[in-house]
Amino acid sequence: MGAVSLPDKPDKKKLKIMNIKQRARSVCKAIKKISFITPCFNEEKNIGNLIASIELALGSTPHEIIIVDNGSSDRSVEIANSAGAKTFIVPGVAIGALRNIGAQNADGDLLVFLDADVTISPCWLEQLVHSSQSWPENGLFITGSKVESPPDSSHLEKIWFSKLKKSKNTYVNSAHIITSTAAFDQLSGFSNSLRSGEDYDFCQRAIEKNIKVFNDPRIKAFHHDYPKTLLEFSKREIWHGTEDYQSIEKFLKSRTAIASLVNAVFLLFIIVFLFIKPDAVYVPIAAISAFTLFSIFTKLDRPHKIKYLPYQVLVMQIYLFSRTLSIKNALKISKN
């Protein structure tokens, strides 16, 4: 009798690939259309690149691109229209309201919110399929990823923005946020009133309703309009920090706002010591130096190269000081 051959053991790697492909087919069947929604204001230099990146990544997959313009004075709307996007012009409302208007006019069952100065990876759709393995069966989720710096980034981008620690699974930045229509509807969308921080608020309300929130770095998107100079960086952080001072509750929830005030106190002590006790000014200087280094290693993911450290100290001080200046901005808004 000839030897009996036993069946080969299943190849775990092949099985995994087969499962991914099977999952991909089910995901593509489950999602009838993907809606890309972008708020826009004077983005003529970016909006065409955004739309082109979506078309390249999606190909024939059913999708739509919705641009909600906040009253641009440049060619943003003209460029978006000529590229085939749906456009809506809604001046004088907050950014969350722009996103909500886009969602209200969307036909897709998957909503993808992108900033106008972002592009997505050519492999974005395949990356989305891989990510879908982590989606809950009830279809209620918020995902996306931290946008990355492009290869041609500036020195500031390379030593600061590209090294920012990735958000924990309690918050997804709205520059690249993906959610199901079902989850979005359950949350009644973004806040219509917040001028910034609407993405954080959106995610926190989702967690309270047991909607899954998770960052997935496998889905790639790139930010092309990070500040290139320290002055631009300061202005950006003043604007971003404004929402933290709208109420005591918001301030206490923001570690950045608290850290910026602690840093301001150290700076004040240095000035006071210079006038009252100059021979002991090294004490507050040592304190603020230690605090700055602690902040850098808390904020940045890989700040390990010593040659970058002096510049990162400077940037951290500008970051914290600008966030303190947000108080003035917040007071102006409250008076209006």
Secondary structure as GFF3:
##gff-version 3
##sequence-region A 1 336
A	DSSP	alpha_helix	12	30	.	.	.	ID=ss1
A	DSSP	beta_strand	34	40	.	.	.	ID=ss2
A	DSSP	alpha_helix	47	58	.	.	.	ID=ss3
A	DSSP	beta_strand	63	69	.	.	.	ID=ss4
A	DSSP	alpha_helix	76	82	.	.	.	ID=ss5
A	DSSP	beta_strand	86	89	.	.	.	ID=ss6
A	DSSP	alpha_helix	95	104	.	.	.	ID=ss7
A	DSSP	beta_strand	110	114	.	.	.	ID=ss8
A	DSSP	beta_strand	118	120	.	.	.	ID=ss9
A	DSSP	alpha_helix	124	131	.	.	.	ID=ss10
A	DSSP	three_ten_helix	132	134	.	.	.	ID=ss11
A	DSSP	beta_strand	141	144	.	.	.	ID=ss12
A	DSSP	alpha_helix	155	159	.	.	.	ID=ss13
A	DSSP	three_ten_helix	161	163	.	.	.	ID=ss14
A	DSSP	beta_strand	176	180	.	.	.	ID=ss15
A	DSSP	alpha_helix	181	186	.	.	.	ID=ss16
A	DSSP	alpha_helix	198	208	.	.	.	ID=ss17
A	DSSP	beta_strand	212	213	.	.	.	ID=ss18
A	DSSP	beta_strand	221	223	.	.	.	ID=ss19
A	DSSP	alpha_helix	230	241	.	.	.	ID=ss20
A	DSSP	three_ten_helix	242	245	.	.	.	ID=ss21
A	DSSP	alpha_helix	248	253	.	.	.	ID=ss22
A	DSSP	alpha_helix	255	276	.	.	.	ID=ss23
A	DSSP	three_ten_helix	278	280	.	.	.	ID=ss24
A	DSSP	alpha_helix	282	299	.	.	.	ID=ss25
A	DSSP	three_ten_helix	306	308	.	.	.	ID=ss26
A	DSSP	alpha_helix	309	335	.	.	.	ID=ss27
###
